[in-house]
Amino acid sequence: MTQAINFMEEENVAEKPLDVNEPEAVAHFIAEHRSGIYAGKNVDGEKVVIMLDNKKGMNLLTYQSNGWVRKNSFDKDGFSEGETFEGRYTI
């Protein structure tokens, strides 16, 4: 799973990389950022998109280098609710 995410969008920018392996960090991100869509890259250089529902949870889409789109869901406490694959994209 993605270990850290650096955000690129100027409007929706996190102060520091998000470590999705740390539930406390994910919970803080969910609680402290407004609902919206956040985009960036993970430590492997793959595009990631977070769909955040403030104080409720978030979905993390990773556009993997192998062409698959992985979706990880997190609850408001920062714990994983599961992982699925949303299909493939053209590299």
Helices and strands as residue ranges (DSSP letters): E 5-7, H 23-32, E 36-42, E 47-53, E 57-63, E 68-75, E 80-88
